Amino acid sequence: MKLLRRLFSNNPDTDTQPFDAPVTPDGPIFVIGDLHGCDSLLARLLDKIDQADKEGQARLVFVGDYVDRGEESAAVLRRLFALQDTPAVCLAGNHEDMMLKFIDHPAERGARWIKFGGLQTLASFGVSGVSTGSSGDALEYARDQLIEAMGQDLIDWLRALPTFWQSGNVAVVHAAADPMVPIDQQEERVLKWGHKDFRHTPRQDGIWMVHGHTIVDSPTIENGRVAIDTGAYATGRLTAASISLDGIDFLQA
């Protein structure tokens, strides 16, 4: 098991005060980055987390983007759905947003979702007969097949996923948060899709922001932001941030 540690750093170019708050979650947390259909990697990472969390007290938090691009989206969703009776927290990402919009409006939203990885998700549920050029009736039919393959319980679970979670002064979101707005007053679209000031302006309320969405070569800690999307579907590296009163470490599979 390899733990990667990063030093906290301040950005001298910002015109606000640098972020220097200590990390004070209510309890130990493992925050797991964007999965994008990589169930095999997730299984390996969960095994490593079990070994690291010897007392079994840590909360699992997933940042979203469970589907698309990778080949195992159906397996990922079913694994996460099975964790709902445990202390695990699953947040909504922008790819879940696109998938649900396809289910609701296939003809209008299907082409965009398929272009950004929905084709692999459909295939993982056994839905075929569509391509990046499909439209109209073909997308309607694919949507109907997907609903049948997923089942209403799984779809309802996806619709109910929260967009942020907080423990002490540690908040977890999928993409970003407006640094000038309280965390509990953020727009859902910002949390799922991002904000132009997120990576340039440190928060002034002492809240650490852990997020995925933007792929980084290695997990980073900078001015109160913890980035953990290491592009699992493309790089074969899935990252979790281990957060406790002792600080922040990273665990990878």
Residue, then its C-alpha position, 0 to 999 in steps of 0.5 A: m500500500k502506497l500513501l502519497r503525501r503532498l505539502f500544502s502550498n499557497n498561491p502568491d498571485t491571488d489578491t485574497q488571503p492565502f488559505d491556511a486553515p487546519v483540517t478538522p473533519d468530524g471523523p476520518i474520511f476516504v474521498i474517492g475520485d471520479l470512477h468513470g466505469c472503472d469497477s475493477l479499479l474501484a474494487r482494488l481501491l476499496d480493498k486498500i481502504d479496508q486495509a488502511d481503515k483498521e478500525g472500520q470507522a472511516r466514512l466513504v465519500f464518492v465525488g460522482d462521475y460513476v458512468d461513461r468512458g470506461e467499460e464497467s459503468a453498470a457494475v460501478l452503479r450496482r456496486l455503489f447502489a449496494l453500499q447505500d445501507t452503509p455509511a457511504v455517501c455518493l454525490a452526483g456528478n455532471h455525467e450522472d446529470m447527462m445520463l438522467k437528462f438522456i433518460d428524460h429527453p433522449a431525442e434532445r439530450g442523447a447525442r451529447w451524452i453519447k458523444f461524452g461517453g454514454l455509448q460505453t455506458l449503454a453497452s455496459f447495460g447491454v444496450s446496442g444499436v446506437s452510435t454517435g450519429s444516432s437520433g430520433d427513434a433510435l435514441e428513444y428506443a435506446r432510452d427504453q432499453l436502458i430503463e429496463a436494464m437499470g430498473q427504476d430503483l437504480i434510476d430513483w437512487l441516481r435522481a436523489l444523489p446529493t450535490f455536496w457533503q460536509s464534515g467539520n470544515v471539509a466539504v466534498v463536491h463533484a466539480a467546484a464551488d463558488p469561493m464567494v458563496p457559502i457552501d450550503q447556498q451553492e447552485e447545483r450546476v456549479l457543484k456539478w460543472g464547475h466555476k471560473d474562480f474556483r481554482h484561482t480564489p481561495r475560500q475565506d471561510g476556512i472550508w476545505m474543498v475536496h473535488g474531482h471533475t478536472i483531471v490532474d496528473s497526481p492528486t494535489i493540495e493547494n489553497g484549501r482545494v484537494a483535487i483527486d480525479t487522476g483520470a482512472y479510465a485513461t490512466g489506470r490510476l484511481t485515487a482516494a484522499s484519506i482525511s483526518l485530524d492528522g492531515i491529508d494523505f492519498l491512496q491509489a489503486 
